[in-house]
């Protein structure tokens, strides 16, 4: 019979061995086939500083468009949210789930799915296995309440009847961009924020990403956008469009604070010599919530659905230019611009409010 101290010592070791990577799972790229997309209906006008109605109008257009391409799992907070969403949404491809939550940013609060390929790739041998990974979510370093959002992965696992991997550290989906081949892009501004995982350095974080998402190589950028309360999420600036192509935001206004930081990120990416780098402009006109609060509008916060790329637009002179840059990068997908002028008042756009569920059979544990 082991002593209490021996039990406390050996338990973490056993859990570490049974990580997703050890069991053959890896995080796929967003362009891999989806079974569904998870998102959450906006609620509470105070949360949206008076913009709830226009936000819901944009969300309606977004979800109705998304549901033309794949199933949508829509989380609703309460009876009012559910009734409002059902009144506005028209597709039979939407399933409603009543789950109490703080906010709509499922990219950061939802589970991240990993995939284990089938034992053989021969026809008729199945789609492989998927499993949700639960990371801690603390409201982007304690900026906002997050107790309910931190429980969303458990609700997702319950609904899907899936075994849940628990990583045990703070990590947000918007802070990671992967190409499905073991390469991840992130920013030091976000991952090394002292209010997320104090005491963990780059090497420690890379170990967690390797063990739980099978990330073998991490590309560290510097900073994200001005006004981004997530502390520089990479999904607002730099995205993979294929295994070997990276789309990265640039700011052409030399006087804008974003110019220097985005130029430094561009230089890091170009120095790698291993990827095609495509420059994507920021919107021409800065947006402000009020006189002191700058917003982070960006075209890089697009979402890849089955057969489509849903791109945020802002009624800006650069909208069509950005769509024109993105269209050739996604052959076989319809690149669709949708208004995000109200949604950005909450600090994010379409990628921030979504979490993809890849195709596969749900993992029940081993």
N, C-alpha and C positions, 0 to 999 in steps of 0.2 A: 504494500500500500504506500504510494508516494506521499511525502509530506506536503503540506500546503505550499511551501516555497518551491518545491520541485514541480508541482502542478502549475503554478504561475509561470515558471520558467519554460516549461515544455509546450504549453498551449500555443503561444505565438509562433513557435517553430513549426508546429503541425499545420497551422493555418497558412503559414508562408509557403509551405510546400504545395498546398492545394490552391495555388493561384490560377487564374485563367490561362496564363502562358504555360504553366506547367502541365495543364490539362489539354493544351493544343488550341486554345482560343486566341483570336486576334481581333483588333478593331478594324472593320472594313472602311473603305472610303465611302463618302456620302453618295456617290454615283452608283454603288452597288444596289441591286434590286431591293425594294422595300415591301414589306407586308402592309405597313401602315405608318402614318405620322401621328405623333402625340402633340397636342397643343392644349391651351387652356383659355377659356372665354374671359375677356376682361370684365372686371366688376369694380364697384366702389369709385364713385366720381371723385372722392377726396384723394384717393391714390393717384388718379389721373389728372389731378390739379384742374378739374373742370373740363377736361377733354374727353370724358368717357363716351359721349355720344358719337363724336367724329371718329374716335378710336374704334368703336364697335362697327361703324359703317365701313371702315377700311378692313377690319377683321372679317366682316361678312364677305367682302369681295375676295379677300385672300383665301378663306376657308372654302368658299364655293368654287373657286378656281382650282385649288389643291385637290378637292374631292372629285374633280373630273379625271384626275390622273391616278389617284390611289385612295385607299381607305383612310379615314381620319378618326382617331380616338380623341374625342373632345372632352376635356375635364371642365366641369362646371361646379361652382362653389356652393350654390344655394338654389332654392326654387326660382327666385327672380332671374338669376343668370341662365338657368336651364330654359325657362319659358321664353326669355328674350332671344336666346340663341336659336331655339326651335322655330320661333316666329320668323327669323331672318334667313335661316339657312334652308336650302332647297334640295340638297342631294341626299339620296338614300345611302350613300357611302359614308355617313357620319354616325358614329356610335357615341352616345353620351355616357359619361361616368361622373357621378356625384362624389367629389373628393374635396374636402375643405383645404384651402391653400391660401397663401399670402398674395401671390402675384402670378403673372402669365409667362414668365421667362423659363420655359421648360428646357431650353438648351442647357441651362445651368443647374436647375433643381431636379430635373428628371434623371432616370437611370441612363447610363451609356451602354449600348449593346455591343457584345463581342460575339464572334462567329467561329465555330469549329467546323471545318469542311468535312464532307463525308469521307469515309475510309477509302472509297474509290470514286473517281470522277466519271465512271462509265454511265451511260444513259440508264435511267430507271433506278439509280442507287440513292435517291433522296436529295434533299436540299442542304443537308448539313444541320447543325444545331446552333441555336443562339441562346445567349444568357445575358441578363441585365447585371451591370456593375453599379453598386451604390457607393457614391462618394459623399462626404459631408458637405453641406451647403450652409454657410453662415452669413448670407446676405451681403456678399462681396466685401468681406472683412468687417462685418458688423455694422454696415451702413444702414441696413433696413431689417425689419423683423423677418425671420426666416424659419421659425420653429415648425410651422405647418408645411412649408415648402421642403424642408429637410426630410419629411416623411413621404414625399411623393414616390420615390423609388420603391418603398415597401408596398404602397398601394398598387403600383404598376405590376410588381411581381405577384401580388395576390390576385389581381384581375387575370393575369396571364398564366397563373398557376405555375410559376417558374421559380427555380432555385436562384437566390440572389447572392452574388459575391459582394462582400463588404470590404472596401479598401481601407477605411479608417482614417483618411486624411481629407482635408478640404481640397476639392478640385471642381472646376466648372467646365462644362462642355464647350462654352464659348472661348475658353482660353487655349483650346487644342485644335489644331487642324492637321488631319492625317491624309496620307495618300494610299492607304491600304497595303503598303509594301514595307511597313515598319518605320516610316519616317514621319515625324511630327514637327510642326512649327508652333512656337509659342513666344511669349514675351517675358523678359525678366521683370518688367514693371509689375506684371500680374502675379506670376508664380512665386516670385520672391518677396511679395508684399508681406510685411511683418505681422499683419493681422490675419493671415490665412494659416500658415504652418510655421510658426516661430520655431527656430531650432533646426529646420530642415534646409539643407543647401541644394545646389543644383544636382550634385551627385545623388543625394537622397531622393529627390523628386524624380530623377531619371530612373532610379531603381523601381519606384512605384509604378511609373508609366510602363516600364518594361514588364513587370510582373502582372499588372492588371489589364493592360491594353496591348501587350506585345510590341511596344515601341522600342526599336533598336537604336535609332539615331534621332536626336533632338536638335533642331535648328533654333537657336536662341536669338530672337530679335530684341530690340531695345524697348521702345515705348509705343503706345497706341495713340489714339486720337485725343485731342483736347476735348474736355467735357464728358469723357467716358467714365461714368462712375464705377465701372467694373475694373478700373486700373489697367486699361490697355488690353482688352480682349483681342486676340488675334483675328477672330472672325469678323471684326469690323475693318480690318486693314488688308489681310493677306490670306489668300485661299488657293488650294490646289484646284485646277480644272481637269487635270489628268495626273497620272503617276509622275510625269516628267515636266509638267507645265504649272507654273505658279503665277497667279494674278495678284499684283500688289498695288495698293493705293499710293498715289502721288499727289502732292499739293503744288500747284503751279504758281501760287501767290507767294513770292519770296518773303513777304512781310508777315505771313500767317505762321503762328507757332508750329503748325503741323508740318510745314515745309521741311525743316531741318530733321525732325525725328523720322519722317517717312523717307527722306533721302538717305539717312543712315541705314534704315532697314533695307532699302533697295540695294545699297552698296554691299551689305552683308550677303544678300541673296545672290547678287551677281558674282561675288567673289567665290561662291561655291563651285561654279563652272559645271554643274551637273544638271541644271534645269533650264528650260526656256522660261524667261521672265517677261511677263506682259504687264505693262503699266496701265493702271485704271485711275482716271482722275477722280478726285473728290467733287461733290457738287460745287459749282462756281460760287454760290452765295452762302455764306455762313448762316446758320439758324440759331436763334436764341429763344430760350423759354421765357426769360425776363432779362432785365438789364445786366444781370450778373451771372446768369447761368447759360453757358454755351451748350448746344446740343451736338451730338456726333453723327450727323447724317453721312451715309456712305453707301456706295453701290456694291461693296464687297460683302454685304450682309445678305446675299442672295441665298435661296434654299433650293437644293437639287431634289426634285421629286421624280417619280417614274415618268420619264418622257417630257419633263419640263424643268425649266429654271425660272423661279419666281424672284424677280429683281425689284427692290424698293426704288421708287422714284419720288421726287419732291416738288414737281412743278418748277424744275431748275433748268437753265440753259444747257447743262451738261447731261441731262437725262438721256436724250436720244444718242448722244455720242457714246455714253457708257454702254447702252444696249447694243450699239453697233460693234463695240470692242468685244463684248461677251458672246454674241451670237456665233461667230466662227469657232469658238472654243468648245462648243457643246453640240457637235453634229448628232443628229438624231433626236435632239431635245428642242422643244419649243421654248424660246426665251421670251418671257412675258414680263413687262413692266407693270407694276401695280403701285398705287399711291400709298406712301408711308409717311406723309407729312404730319398726320396727327399721332400715329404710333410712335414716331421718333421722340415725341415729348416725354415718353417714359424711358428713353435712353437706348432703345434698340429697335430692331426691325424683324424681318421674316425669319432669318436664321436664329435669332435670339429666342423666338417664341415657339420653336419647333424642336422635336427630337425624333429622329427616324428609328423605326424598328425594322431591321433587315429581315429578309426572307429566310425562313428556316424553322425547324421544329424546336419547341421550347425545351431547354435543358431542365431536367428534374433532379440533377445531382448524381454524384458517383460515389 
